[in-house]
């Protein structure tokens, strides 16, 4: 039986304390790309701790928004560029149906609901847990609310919103000069390359780079895998076959890429591609979202 899991973003937000350092947030974003889940007991313990502190939904909302702003896990990243409530509901429900999480949330939009004020109901299903704390539930639903707010912003843009990457997050956190951000930017621009070659391109020895990354809380291989997933995910919007994308982005084969995305967000490349093409959802999917 799969281990009980919860979504990385919500767990980190529930565990958050005031003044989380920018580098810690950046490294957390990298970790979330590679493996977007954490043990479910951390989710419950964090919710219980926040309840004892007297935290309310306002406090939880602040922390969810804080981590949401730098979250690049494909499950959220793909939904952030969508333009209709139905497409977001399809993305959100697809994740909940596919990922091996302990409590699954399914949202339903009322017929004719508007992006500015969607009528929404939610159903929580306890798969491998008998615990569903109110603050934890609030944190999970806030992710959906943030995605819906993003729909409104996307509709107001004359030019479509591109998917964000680690360079954008580094700029938001003022970390462009850090070793991890420079390495992520290099991988994003040049694609898969050996760590030694990357260090040379950055003007240092591999050991020097790896020591600095360790100080910052991550590894060169972790950064490379995160960027590999982001580059492949972005290409799901285009016409290239999944096999071609897997080969180009440094996966050993399509099966390797599929396993990597399942680990990342519990969704297959095929399903993630369907989410990104949400404007042309299959008829049955639109009905389910409605």
N, C-alpha and C positions, 0 to 999 in steps of 0.2 A: 504494500500500500504506500503511495507517495507520501512524503513528509508534509505535515501541515505548513502552509505558507501564507504569507500576506504580502501585499504590494509594497515594494521598497519605499516609494515616495511617502506613503501614508505612515509606515512605521517610523521613518526618520522624522517626519513632521510631529508625530505623537511624542517622540523622544526628545524633541528639540528643546533647547534652553536658550535664553537670550544671549546674543553675541556669538553665534556659531561662526568661527573664522572663515573667511572666503576660501582659503585653500582646502579646508575640510569640506566645504560645500562642493567645491570643484571635484575633489577626489570622490566624493559621494556620488556625483553625477556620472563619473566614469564607471564606478562600481555598478550603478543602476542600469547602465547600458548593457553590461556584460551579463549580469544576473539580477533581474529586476524584482527579486523576491527575497524575503527574510523569514526566519522561523516565525510561525504564528504566535508562539508563546511570547515573543518580544512585543508583538502588536497588543496582546492582551495585557501584559505587564505595564506597558507604556500607558495604555488607556486607564488602567487602575491607578497608576501613579498620578496621572493628570487629574483624575477625579478626586483623589485625596487632597490634591493641592487646591481644589475648588475651581479648576479650570472649567470654562463654559465653551459653547460652540464658537464664540467670538475669538477666543484665544486659539482654539484649534484651527479656525479658518485662517488666522494670520499666519500660522506656521505652515499650513498646507500650501497657501499661496506662495510663501517664501521658497519652499522646495519645488513647487510646481514651476516656478519661473526659470529654474535651471535643470529641470528634468528632461532628459533626452532619450529615455527608454522608448523603443519603437512603438510600444502600445499607446503611449501618450503622444509622442512626437508626431505620429501619423495623423492622429485625431486633431491635433492643433492646427492643421492647415485646411480642415474641412469647412464648408460654407453653409451646410443645412443642419437643422436639429436632427432630422432623420438619419443623416449620415453619421453624426456623432453618436446617436443612440445605437446604431448598428455597430460602430467601432467599440463602444463601451461594452455592449452585451456580448460581442464576439470574444473580447478579451476574457470576460468573466466565465463564459462557457468553455473556453479553451485552456486557460491556465489552471494549474493544480493548486488552487487556493482553498483555504478551509471554509471560508464563507463567501458565497457567490451572490452578487447583486445584479438584479435584472431591472432595467428601467423601461417604462412604457410612456410614450407621449400620447396625449389626447389628440384625437383627430382634429386637424386644422390648427394645431398649436403654433404660435409664432416664436421666432428665435428670441425676440425681445422679452417674452413672458410665456415660456413653454409650460403647458399643463403636464405635469409629470407625476407618476407614481412609481414606487420602487418595491421590489420584493426581495427579501434576503433569505437565502437557503443555506442552512448549516450543513455542510458536507462532512467534515471531520471534526466538528466542534460542538459543544453544548453551550458555548459562551459567545455572546454578541453584545458587547458593551455599547451603550448609547454614544459615548464619545468616539469610539472606533467607527461606528456606523456613520456618524456625522462626518468624520474625516474622509471616509470613502465616498460619500455622496458629494462632498465638496469638490472632489476631483471632477466629477461630472459637471457640476455647476461652473467650474472654471473653464471646462471645455466649451460649454454653451456660451459663456461670456466671450470666448475667443471667436466663436462663430460670428457674433455681432461685429467684432473688430475686423474679421476677415472680409465681411460683406462691404465694409466701408472703404476698403482699399481699392484703388484703381488698378494696381498691379498685384497679382496673386502673391501671397505670403510664401516665401521659400521655407523649406524645412531648416531649422536651426542646427548648428553643429557646435563642437567644442570650442571653436574660435569665437563664436558669438557669446558663449557662456563666459569664456575667459575675459572678453571685453567688458561684459556686464559686471564681473567681479573684480575688474582692474588687475588681472593676473597675466596680462599678455607677455610680460618679461620673464615669467617663471619657466623653468625647464620643462615641466609637464605641458604647459600651454604651447611652448615653441615646438615640442615634439609632436603634439597633437596636430598643430597647424601644418607641419611638414608632411605627416602621414595623410592628412586630409587633402593636401595639394598634390602630392606625388603618388599616393597609393601605396600598396604593400611594398615594403623594402626591408632589408635586413637591419637589425638594430645597429650593427657596426657601421653600416653605410649611413644610417640616419645620424649617428653621433658625428661622423666625419662631416656630413653636410651642415651640422650645427656648429662645427669648428671645435670639437673636443674629442677626447678619447671615450671609448664605450664605457670603461669603468668609472670615469669621472661623471658621465651622464647618469649611469645607474646609481651611483652614490647620491647624487643630488635628487634624483627621483625618489629614492628611499627616504631622504629627509622630508620630502614633500608628501610622502604617504602612499606612493604608488610604484608601479614598475613599468619598464619600457614595453614589455609584452602585453601588459594590461591595457596600456594606451593604444598599442597597435590593434589589439582585438576590438576595442571599443570603436575606433575609427573605421575598421574594416566593416563592422556591423552598420555603422552610420552611412558609409558610402554605398554599401549594397542596398540598404533600405531606401535611400534617396532614389536609386535607379529603379526601384519597383514602380515608380510613377511612369516610366518610359516603356518602350516596346521590346527591349531586349529580353531574351528568354532567361529564365532563372538559372539555367545551366551556364549560359554565357556570363551572367553576373557573378556566379559563384567562382568561375574560373578566373575572371578578370580581377576580382577583389581578393584573391589569395586563399580561398577555401580549397581544400583538396578535391572536393566534388560537391554536387548538389546536396547529397545526404549530409555532408559535413556542415554546409550552410544551414540546412533545415534544423539540424540538432542545435546549432549555435543560437538560432533565433528562438527555438523552443526553450532553451535555457535562459535566454535574455528576457523573453516576455510571454512565454507559454503559447505563442502563436506561430504558425507556419508561414514561410514566405508567400505561399499562395493566398492565405487569409489576409496577411498584411497588405498584399497588392490589392485585394478586394476592398479593403478599408480605404486605401488611397484613391481608389476609383469610385468612392462613395457617391459621387454625383450621378452615377449610372448604376445604382444598386439593382440586383435582381428583384423582380416583382415581389417574391415571397419575403425577401429581406425588408423591403419597404413596409409591407403589411405588418411584419413582426415589430418593427420600430414604432409603427403607429399604434 
